[in-house]
């Protein structure tokens, strides 16, 4: 990092998809990326309420901003059409292409 810069500039407004972000290490990664300025898509396959909680935490921490920092989207990575839909949701919500994807392995 450049001297005098802040850590929030590092990923400022970069769009990130985080799979498995509704709990455990995936949630920790999502919260950290949000703290660095990223806009996040919290991907889930079955439990939307856990994913919603993570998105709410992120959006509350950015309450002074006039736009969302996180959304949730359901997609199963074994289905190419669902993956395409996931990227489409990210681009539609944030008006930007996806820059980074973090995929938690089971």
N, CA, C and O atoms as a MOPAC input file, in Angstrom:
PM7 MOZYME 1SCF
protein

 N      0.82300 1    -1.18900 1     0.00000 1
 C      0.00000 1     0.00000 1     0.00000 1
 C      0.86200 1     1.24600 1     0.00000 1
 O      1.98000 1     1.24200 1     0.51600 1
 N      0.34900 1     2.28300 1    -0.56700 1
 C      1.03200 1     3.56700 1    -0.60400 1
 C      0.90500 1     4.23000 1     0.75500 1
 O     -0.15300 1     4.19700 1     1.38200 1
 N      1.99100 1     4.82700 1     1.19500 1
 C      1.97300 1     5.50300 1     2.48100 1
 C      0.88100 1     6.55900 1     2.49900 1
 O      0.72000 1     7.32200 1     1.54700 1
 N      0.12900 1     6.59100 1     3.60100 1
 C     -0.94500 1     7.56100 1     3.75200 1
 C     -2.27900 1     7.08300 1     3.19700 1
 O     -3.29900 1     7.73400 1     3.42000 1
 N     -2.29700 1     5.96200 1     2.47800 1
 C     -3.56900 1     5.46200 1     1.96500 1
 C     -4.27500 1     4.66700 1     3.05600 1
 O     -3.66500 1     4.25300 1     4.04100 1
 N     -5.55600 1     4.46900 1     2.85900 1
 C     -6.30300 1     3.69000 1     3.83700 1
 C     -6.61500 1     2.32300 1     3.26600 1
 O     -6.63200 1     2.14500 1     2.04800 1
 N     -6.86000 1     1.36400 1     4.13000 1
 C     -7.13200 1     0.00900 1     3.67100 1
 C     -8.45200 1    -0.06300 1     2.91600 1
 O     -8.63500 1    -0.97800 1     2.11300 1
 N     -9.38100 1     0.86600 1     3.14100 1
 C    -10.66400 1     0.80800 1     2.45400 1
 C    -10.54100 1     1.09100 1     0.96300 1
 O    -11.46400 1     0.78600 1     0.20800 1
 N     -9.44900 1     1.65500 1     0.52700 1
 C     -9.25700 1     1.94900 1    -0.88100 1
 C     -8.85100 1     0.69500 1    -1.65300 1
 O     -9.06000 1     0.62100 1    -2.86400 1
 N     -8.28900 1    -0.26400 1    -0.98200 1
 C     -7.72500 1    -1.44600 1    -1.61900 1
 C     -8.69600 1    -2.13900 1    -2.57800 1
 O     -8.32400 1    -2.44100 1    -3.71200 1
 N     -9.91300 1    -2.39300 1    -2.14800 1
 C    -10.89700 1    -3.04600 1    -3.00700 1
 C    -12.11600 1    -2.15900 1    -3.26000 1
 O    -13.18500 1    -2.66200 1    -3.60500 1
 N    -11.96500 1    -0.87200 1    -3.09300 1
 C    -13.09500 1     0.05200 1    -3.19600 1
 C    -13.90600 1    -0.16900 1    -4.46100 1
 O    -13.40800 1    -0.01400 1    -5.57600 1
 N    -15.16600 1    -0.53600 1    -4.26500 1
 C    -16.15300 1    -0.72100 1    -5.32300 1
 C    -15.86600 1    -1.86800 1    -6.29500 1
 O    -16.50900 1    -1.96400 1    -7.34000 1
 N    -14.91900 1    -2.72800 1    -5.96600 1
 C    -14.71700 1    -3.94500 1    -6.75600 1
 C    -15.84500 1    -4.90800 1    -6.40500 1
 O    -16.22600 1    -5.01600 1    -5.24000 1
 N    -16.37500 1    -5.59800 1    -7.39000 1
 C    -17.47900 1    -6.52600 1    -7.16000 1
 C    -16.91100 1    -7.92300 1    -6.93900 1
 O    -16.13100 1    -8.42900 1    -7.74500 1
 N    -17.31200 1    -8.52400 1    -5.84800 1
 C    -16.80500 1    -9.82300 1    -5.40800 1
 C    -17.97000 1   -10.76700 1    -5.18500 1
 O    -18.95100 1   -10.39200 1    -4.54300 1
 N    -17.88500 1   -11.97200 1    -5.69700 1
 C    -18.83500 1   -13.03200 1    -5.36800 1
 C    -18.14000 1   -13.94100 1    -4.36200 1
 O    -17.02900 1   -14.41400 1    -4.60000 1
 N    -18.80200 1   -14.17700 1    -3.24300 1
 C    -18.24600 1   -15.06900 1    -2.22800 1
 C    -19.21100 1   -16.22500 1    -2.03300 1
 O    -20.34000 1   -16.02800 1    -1.58600 1
 N    -18.76900 1   -17.43400 1    -2.36800 1
 C    -19.60500 1   -18.61100 1    -2.14700 1
 C    -19.37900 1   -19.10200 1    -0.73200 1
 O    -18.30000 1   -18.92600 1    -0.16700 1
 N    -20.38900 1   -19.71000 1    -0.16900 1
 C    -20.26700 1   -20.21800 1     1.19800 1
 C    -20.12400 1   -19.10800 1     2.22200 1
 O    -19.58600 1   -19.33000 1     3.30600 1
 N    -20.60100 1   -17.91400 1     1.89100 1
 C    -20.39600 1   -16.75300 1     2.75900 1
 C    -21.45800 1   -16.60700 1     3.83900 1
 O    -21.42500 1   -15.64600 1     4.60700 1
 N    -22.38900 1   -17.53400 1     3.90900 1
 C    -23.44000 1   -17.40600 1     4.90400 1
 C    -23.00700 1   -17.89000 1     6.28700 1
 O    -23.73000 1   -17.71300 1     7.26700 1
 N    -21.81600 1   -18.50400 1     6.36000 1
 C    -21.33700 1   -18.96600 1     7.67800 1
 C    -19.84300 1   -19.29100 1     7.62700 1
 O    -19.23600 1   -19.35800 1     6.55800 1
 N    -19.28600 1   -19.48700 1     8.78900 1
 C    -17.90000 1   -19.93600 1     8.91900 1
 C    -16.87800 1   -19.05400 1     8.24400 1
 O    -16.97900 1   -17.82800 1     8.27400 1
 N    -15.88600 1   -19.68900 1     7.63000 1
 C    -14.77700 1   -18.96900 1     7.01600 1
 C    -15.26000 1   -18.11200 1     5.84500 1
 O    -14.71900 1   -17.03300 1     5.60600 1
 N    -16.26500 1   -18.58000 1     5.11900 1
 C    -16.80900 1   -17.78400 1     4.01800 1
 C    -17.38800 1   -16.47100 1     4.50900 1
 O    -17.21500 1   -15.43500 1     3.86700 1
 N    -18.07700 1   -16.50800 1     5.64900 1
 C    -18.62600 1   -15.28400 1     6.23300 1
 C    -17.50000 1   -14.35800 1     6.67000 1
 O    -17.56500 1   -13.14900 1     6.44500 1
 N    -16.48200 1   -14.91200 1     7.28400 1
 C    -15.33700 1   -14.10800 1     7.71400 1
 C    -14.67200 1   -13.43300 1     6.52000 1
 O    -14.31500 1   -12.25700 1     6.58700 1
 N    -14.50700 1   -14.16800 1     5.43900 1
 C    -13.91000 1   -13.60800 1     4.22500 1
 C    -14.78200 1   -12.47600 1     3.68400 1
 O    -14.27000 1   -11.41600 1     3.32400 1
 N    -16.09400 1   -12.69600 1     3.62600 1
 C    -17.00500 1   -11.67500 1     3.10700 1
 C    -16.93900 1   -10.40000 1     3.94400 1
 O    -16.86700 1    -9.30300 1     3.39100 1
 N    -16.96200 1   -10.53300 1     5.25000 1
 C    -16.91200 1    -9.36100 1     6.11500 1
 C    -15.58400 1    -8.61700 1     5.96000 1
 O    -15.54700 1    -7.38600 1     5.98000 1
 N    -14.51100 1    -9.36300 1     5.80800 1
 C    -13.20500 1    -8.72800 1     5.62100 1
 C    -13.14100 1    -7.97600 1     4.28200 1
 O    -12.67900 1    -6.83600 1     4.22500 1
 N    -13.60300 1    -8.61900 1     3.22300 1
 C    -13.58800 1    -7.96600 1     1.91200 1
 C    -14.44500 1    -6.70500 1     1.92000 1
 O    -14.08400 1    -5.69700 1     1.31200 1
 N    -15.57500 1    -6.76500 1     2.60800 1
 C    -16.42700 1    -5.57300 1     2.72700 1
 C    -15.69300 1    -4.45600 1     3.46000 1
 O    -15.82400 1    -3.28400 1     3.10600 1
 N    -14.91700 1    -4.82200 1     4.48700 1
 C    -14.17000 1    -3.80500 1     5.23500 1
 C    -13.09300 1    -3.14600 1     4.37500 1
 O    -12.62700 1    -2.04900 1     4.68400 1
 N    -12.70400 1    -3.82000 1     3.29900 1
 C    -11.71600 1    -3.27300 1     2.36800 1
 C    -12.37100 1    -2.50600 1     1.21500 1
 O    -11.68600 1    -2.04200 1     0.30300 1
 N    -13.69800 1    -2.37700 1     1.26300 1
 C    -14.40300 1    -1.57300 1     0.28500 1
 C    -15.10000 1    -2.31500 1    -0.83400 1
 O    -15.72100 1    -1.68800 1    -1.69200 1
 N    -15.01500 1    -3.64400 1    -0.84800 1
 C    -15.63500 1    -4.41500 1    -1.92600 1
 C    -17.15200 1    -4.38800 1    -1.83300 1
 O    -17.72100 1    -4.25800 1    -0.75000 1
 N    -17.79400 1    -4.51400 1    -2.98600 1
 C    -19.22700 1    -4.75900 1    -3.07100 1
 C    -19.38200 1    -6.26600 1    -3.21600 1
 O    -18.67200 1    -6.89100 1    -4.00400 1
 N    -20.30600 1    -6.85200 1    -2.46300 1
 C    -20.35800 1    -8.30800 1    -2.38000 1
 C    -21.67100 1    -8.92800 1    -2.80200 1
 O    -22.75100 1    -8.38600 1    -2.56400 1
 N    -21.54500 1   -10.08200 1    -3.43800 1
 C    -22.68100 1   -10.95900 1    -3.67600 1
 C    -22.46400 1   -12.15500 1    -2.75000 1
 O    -21.50800 1   -12.91600 1    -2.90100 1
 N    -23.36800 1   -12.30000 1    -1.79600 1
 C    -23.31000 1   -13.40300 1    -0.84900 1
 C    -24.08700 1   -14.55100 1    -1.47700 1
 O    -25.31700 1   -14.53200 1    -1.52500 1
 N    -23.35800 1   -15.54500 1    -1.95300 1
 C    -23.97100 1   -16.68800 1    -2.63000 1
 C    -24.34800 1   -17.75100 1    -1.60600 1
 O    -23.60700 1   -18.01400 1    -0.65900 1
 N    -25.51600 1   -18.35900 1    -1.81500 1
 C    -25.95300 1   -19.46400 1    -0.96800 1
 C    -26.62900 1   -20.50300 1    -1.85000 1
 O    -27.03000 1   -20.20800 1    -2.97600 1
 N    -26.75200 1   -21.71200 1    -1.33600 1
 C    -27.44000 1   -22.75000 1    -2.09800 1
 C    -28.75200 1   -23.16200 1    -1.45500 1
 O    -29.66100 1   -23.61700 1    -2.15000 1
 N    -28.87100 1   -23.01000 1    -0.11700 1
 C    -30.11000 1   -23.46600 1     0.50400 1
 C    -30.64500 1   -22.57000 1     1.61500 1
 O    -31.86200 1   -22.49300 1     1.78200 1
 N    -29.80700 1   -21.89900 1     2.37100 1
 C    -30.27000 1   -21.15300 1     3.54100 1
 C    -30.18000 1   -19.65400 1     3.30100 1
 O    -29.15900 1   -19.03000 1     3.58900 1
 N    -31.25200 1   -19.08300 1     2.77500 1
 C    -31.23400 1   -17.65100 1     2.46100 1
 C    -31.18300 1   -16.78400 1     3.70800 1
 O    -30.63700 1   -15.68200 1     3.66300 1
 N    -31.73300 1   -17.24800 1     4.81000 1
 C    -31.75800 1   -16.40100 1     6.01300 1
 C    -30.35100 1   -16.13500 1     6.54500 1
 O    -30.07200 1   -15.02600 1     7.00100 1
 N    -29.46700 1   -17.11900 1     6.49700 1
 C    -28.08100 1   -16.88600 1     6.93400 1
 C    -27.36400 1   -15.91300 1     6.00300 1
 O    -26.62300 1   -15.03900 1     6.45300 1
 N    -27.58900 1   -16.07300 1     4.71800 1
 C    -26.97800 1   -15.16100 1     3.74600 1
 C    -27.51800 1   -13.74500 1     3.93900 1
 O    -26.76700 1   -12.77300 1     3.86100 1
 N    -28.80900 1   -13.63500 1     4.18700 1
 C    -29.41700 1   -12.32400 1     4.42400 1
 C    -28.80000 1   -11.63400 1     5.63300 1
 O    -28.57900 1   -10.42300 1     5.60800 1
 N    -28.52200 1   -12.38300 1     6.68100 1
 C    -27.91800 1   -11.81200 1     7.89500 1
 C    -26.55000 1   -11.21400 1     7.58300 1
 O    -26.22700 1   -10.12600 1     8.06100 1
 N    -25.74700 1   -11.91300 1     6.78800 1
 C    -24.41900 1   -11.40600 1     6.41800 1
 C    -24.56500 1   -10.12800 1     5.59100 1
 O    -23.86000 1    -9.14800 1     5.83500 1
 N    -25.47100 1   -10.13300 1     4.62200 1
 C    -25.67700 1    -8.93900 1     3.78800 1
 C    -26.15500 1    -7.76400 1     4.64100 1
 O    -25.72100 1    -6.63100 1     4.43400 1
 N    -27.03300 1    -8.02400 1     5.58400 1
 C    -27.52800 1    -6.96300 1     6.46800 1
 C    -26.38600 1    -6.38000 1     7.29800 1
 O    -26.28700 1    -5.16200 1     7.45200 1
 N    -25.52400 1    -7.24800 1     7.83400 1
 C    -24.36200 1    -6.76400 1     8.60700 1
 C    -23.50000 1    -5.82700 1     7.75900 1
 O    -23.09500 1    -4.75500 1     8.20900 1
 N    -23.23400 1    -6.24500 1     6.54600 1
 C    -22.38300 1    -5.45000 1     5.65600 1
 C    -23.06100 1    -4.12700 1     5.31000 1
 O    -22.42600 1    -3.07400 1     5.34900 1
 N    -24.33000 1    -4.17900 1     4.97500 1
 C    -25.04000 1    -2.96000 1     4.58700 1
 C    -25.23100 1    -2.01300 1     5.76500 1
 O    -25.22600 1    -0.79700 1     5.57400 1
 N    -25.40000 1    -2.53600 1     6.97200 1
 C    -25.50000 1    -1.67300 1     8.15200 1
 C    -24.17700 1    -0.97100 1     8.42500 1
 O    -24.16200 1     0.18600 1     8.84500 1
 N    -23.07900 1    -1.65700 1     8.19000 1
 C    -21.77000 1    -1.04500 1     8.43000 1
 C    -21.46800 1     0.04900 1     7.41200 1
 O    -20.58400 1     0.87900 1     7.62500 1
 N    -22.20000 1     0.04400 1     6.31600 1
 C    -22.02300 1     1.06700 1     5.27300 1
 C    -23.25000 1     1.97300 1     5.22000 1
 O    -23.59600 1     2.49800 1     4.16200 1
 N    -23.90300 1     2.15400 1     6.36300 1
 C    -25.17800 1     2.87800 1     6.42300 1
 C    -25.08600 1     4.32100 1     5.94700 1
 O    -26.09600 1     4.90200 1     5.55100 1
 N    -23.90800 1     4.90200 1     5.97900 1
 C    -23.76900 1     6.29200 1     5.54000 1
 C    -23.76200 1     6.41400 1     4.02000 1
 O    -23.88700 1     7.51400 1     3.48100 1
 N    -23.61800 1     5.30000 1     3.34100 1
 C    -23.59700 1     5.31600 1     1.88400 1
 C    -25.02000 1     5.20700 1     1.34500 1
 O    -25.88900 1     4.62900 1     1.99700 1
 N    -25.25400 1     5.74600 1     0.18800 1
 C    -26.59000 1     5.78800 1    -0.39100 1
 C    -26.91100 1     4.55700 1    -1.24200 1
 O    -27.92600 1     4.54600 1    -1.93800 1
 N    -26.08600 1     3.54500 1    -1.20200 1
 C    -26.31300 1     2.36100 1    -2.01100 1
 C    -25.91000 1     1.10300 1    -1.25200 1
 O    -25.22000 1     1.16600 1    -0.23500 1
 N    -26.34700 1    -0.02200 1    -1.76000 1
 C    -26.03500 1    -1.30300 1    -1.12100 1
 C    -24.58200 1    -1.68600 1    -1.34300 1
 O    -24.00400 1    -1.40200 1    -2.39200 1
 N    -24.00500 1    -2.33000 1    -0.35200 1
 C    -22.65400 1    -2.88200 1    -0.47000 1
 C    -22.71300 1    -4.39500 1    -0.62300 1
 O    -21.72500 1    -5.01700 1    -1.01500 1
 N    -23.87900 1    -5.00400 1    -0.31300 1
 C    -23.98400 1    -6.46000 1    -0.39600 1
 C    -25.39600 1    -6.87700 1    -0.77700 1
 O    -26.38100 1    -6.27100 1    -0.35600 1
 N    -25.46600 1    -7.93100 1    -1.58800 1
 C    -26.74300 1    -8.55600 1    -1.93500 1
 C    -26.58000 1   -10.05900 1    -1.74100 1
 O    -25.46500 1   -10.55200 1    -1.57100 1
 N    -27.68600 1   -10.77800 1    -1.76700 1
 C    -27.63200 1   -12.23500 1    -1.71500 1
 C    -28.14100 1   -12.79700 1    -3.02900 1
 O    -28.95900 1   -12.17500 1    -3.70600 1
 N    -27.65300 1   -13.97100 1    -3.38200 1
 C    -28.11100 1   -14.62700 1    -4.60700 1
 C    -27.95200 1   -16.13300 1    -4.45100 1
 O    -26.91500 1   -16.61900 1    -4.00200 1
 N    -28.98600 1   -16.85300 1    -4.82500 1
 C    -28.95500 1   -18.30900 1    -4.76100 1
 C    -28.41200 1   -18.87100 1    -6.07000 1
 O    -28.86600 1   -18.49800 1    -7.15200 1
 N    -27.44100 1   -19.76600 1    -5.96300 1
 C    -26.90300 1   -20.43900 1    -7.15000 1
 C    -26.12100 1   -21.67000 1    -6.73500 1
 O    -25.40800 1   -21.66800 1    -5.73100 1
 N    -26.26800 1   -22.71300 1    -7.52100 1
 C    -25.51200 1   -23.94300 1    -7.32600 1
 C    -24.44100 1   -23.99200 1    -8.41400 1
 O    -24.76200 1   -23.94100 1    -9.60100 1
 N    -23.18700 1   -24.09000 1    -8.02200 1
 C    -22.08900 1   -24.03400 1    -8.98400 1
 C    -21.97600 1   -25.26300 1    -9.87800 1
 O    -21.16700 1   -25.27300 1   -10.80500 1
 N    -22.76100 1   -26.28600 1    -9.62200 1
 C    -22.74200 1   -27.43800 1   -10.51700 1
 C    -23.66000 1   -27.21800 1   -11.72400 1
 O    -23.69000 1   -28.04100 1   -12.63900 1
 N    -24.40900 1   -26.10900 1   -11.72600 1
 C    -25.31800 1   -25.78900 1   -12.80300 1
 C    -24.84000 1   -24.51300 1   -13.51900 1
 O    -24.94600 1   -23.42100 1   -12.95800 1
 N    -24.32200 1   -24.63700 1   -14.73800 1
 C    -23.78600 1   -23.47400 1   -15.45900 1
 C    -24.79200 1   -22.33000 1   -15.62000 1
 O    -24.40400 1   -21.16300 1   -15.58400 1
 N    -26.06800 1   -22.64700 1   -15.79400 1
 C    -27.08200 1   -21.59300 1   -15.94300 1
 C    -27.24100 1   -20.79400 1   -14.64700 1
 O    -27.45400 1   -19.58300 1   -14.68800 1
 N    -27.13800 1   -21.46800 1   -13.49700 1
 C    -27.23300 1   -20.76800 1   -12.22700 1
 C    -26.01100 1   -19.88500 1   -11.99700 1
 O    -26.13000 1   -18.79800 1   -11.43200 1
 N    -24.85500 1   -20.33700 1   -12.42700 1
 C    -23.63800 1   -19.52600 1   -12.30900 1
 C    -23.77200 1   -18.28400 1   -13.18000 1
 O    -23.43100 1   -17.18200 1   -12.74800 1
 N    -24.26100 1   -18.45400 1   -14.39000 1
 C    -24.48400 1   -17.32300 1   -15.28800 1
 C    -25.45800 1   -16.33200 1   -14.65200 1
 O    -25.25400 1   -15.12000 1   -14.71700 1
 N    -26.50200 1   -16.85200 1   -14.04800 1
 C    -27.48800 1   -16.00500 1   -13.37500 1
 C    -26.87200 1   -15.25100 1   -12.19700 1
 O    -27.21100 1   -14.09300 1   -11.95100 1
 N    -25.97400 1   -15.90600 1   -11.47500 1
 C    -25.28800 1   -15.29000 1   -10.33800 1
 C    -24.46500 1   -14.08100 1   -10.79700 1
 O    -24.52500 1   -13.01300 1   -10.18800 1
 N    -23.70900 1   -14.25700 1   -11.85800 1
 C    -22.91500 1   -13.15000 1   -12.39500 1
 C    -23.83400 1   -12.03400 1   -12.91000 1
 O    -23.52800 1   -10.85100 1   -12.76100 1
 N    -24.95000 1   -12.42100 1   -13.51000 1
 C    -25.91400 1   -11.43500 1   -13.98000 1
 C    -26.50200 1   -10.61700 1   -12.83500 1
 O    -26.69000 1    -9.40800 1   -12.96300 1
 N    -26.79200 1   -11.28000 1   -11.71200 1
 C    -27.31700 1   -10.57300 1   -10.53400 1
 C    -26.29800 1    -9.56900 1   -10.01100 1
 O    -26.65400 1    -8.45600 1    -9.62500 1
 N    -25.03200 1    -9.96800 1   -10.00000 1
 C    -23.96600 1    -9.07100 1    -9.53700 1
 C    -23.86700 1    -7.84300 1   -10.43300 1
 O    -23.80700 1    -6.71500 1    -9.94400 1
 N    -23.85100 1    -8.06300 1   -11.72800 1
 C    -23.72900 1    -6.95400 1   -12.67800 1
 C    -24.94200 1    -6.03500 1   -12.63400 1
 O    -24.80700 1    -4.81700 1   -12.75200 1
 N    -26.11500 1    -6.61100 1   -12.46600 1
 C    -27.33800 1    -5.81700 1   -12.39800 1
 C    -27.39300 1    -4.97400 1   -11.12300 1
 O    -27.76600 1    -3.80200 1   -11.17100 1
 N    -27.03000 1    -5.55400 1   -10.00500 1
 C    -27.10000 1    -4.84900 1    -8.71600 1
 C    -26.06900 1    -3.74300 1    -8.60000 1
 O    -26.35000 1    -2.67800 1    -8.05000 1
 N    -24.87200 1    -3.99400 1    -9.11900 1
 C    -23.76800 1    -3.05700 1    -8.89800 1
 C    -23.32500 1    -2.30600 1   -10.15700 1
 O    -22.40200 1    -1.49400 1   -10.10600 1
 N    -23.98000 1    -2.57800 1   -11.27500 1
 C    -23.67000 1    -1.90000 1   -12.54200 1
 C    -22.17800 1    -1.97600 1   -12.87900 1
 O    -21.56400 1    -1.00800 1   -13.32900 1
 N    -21.62800 1    -3.15700 1   -12.64400 1
 C    -20.21000 1    -3.40600 1   -12.89400 1
 C    -20.01100 1    -4.90200 1   -13.06400 1
 O    -20.77900 1    -5.70100 1   -12.52800 1
 N    -18.99200 1    -5.27500 1   -13.80300 1
 C    -18.69300 1    -6.69900 1   -13.92500 1
 C    -18.01200 1    -7.19600 1   -12.65400 1
 O    -17.50800 1    -6.41100 1   -11.85100 1
 N    -18.01000 1    -8.49700 1   -12.49300 1
 C    -17.38100 1    -9.10800 1   -11.32100 1
 C    -15.87100 1    -9.05400 1   -11.49300 1
 O    -15.34300 1    -9.40500 1   -12.54800 1
 N    -15.18300 1    -8.61300 1   -10.45500 1
 C    -13.73100 1    -8.50500 1   -10.48600 1
 C    -13.04600 1    -9.69900 1    -9.84200 1
 O    -11.98100 1   -10.12900 1   -10.28500 1
 N    -13.66600 1   -10.23300 1    -8.79100 1
 C    -13.04100 1   -11.29500 1    -7.99900 1
 C    -14.10700 1   -12.29500 1    -7.60800 1
 O    -15.27100 1   -11.93700 1    -7.42600 1
 N    -13.70900 1   -13.55400 1    -7.47900 1
 C    -14.62000 1   -14.55400 1    -6.94200 1
 C    -13.87300 1   -15.40500 1    -5.93600 1
 O    -12.79300 1   -15.91900 1    -6.22700 1
 N    -14.44200 1   -15.55300 1    -4.76300 1
 C    -13.86800 1   -16.42100 1    -3.73100 1
 C    -14.79200 1   -17.60700 1    -3.57200 1
 O    -15.96900 1   -17.45100 1    -3.24700 1
 N    -14.26400 1   -18.78000 1    -3.79800 1
 C    -15.08800 1   -19.96900 1    -3.69600 1
 C    -14.55700 1   -20.83200 1    -2.56900 1
 O    -13.40900 1   -21.27600 1    -2.57900 1
 N    -15.41900 1   -21.05200 1    -1.60700 1
 C    -15.06800 1   -21.90000 1    -0.47100 1
 C    -15.24500 1   -23.35100 1    -0.91200 1
 O    -16.29000 1   -23.72300 1    -1.44500 1
 N    -14.24400 1   -24.14400 1    -0.69000 1
 C    -14.34500 1   -25.58200 1    -1.01700 1
 C    -14.83100 1   -26.33100 1     0.19900 1
 O    -14.51400 1   -25.97500 1     1.33400 1
 N    -15.59500 1   -27.36200 1    -0.04400 1
 C    -16.12100 1   -28.17800 1     1.06900 1
 C    -15.22100 1   -29.33000 1     1.34400 1
 O    -15.49500 1   -30.12700 1     2.24100 1

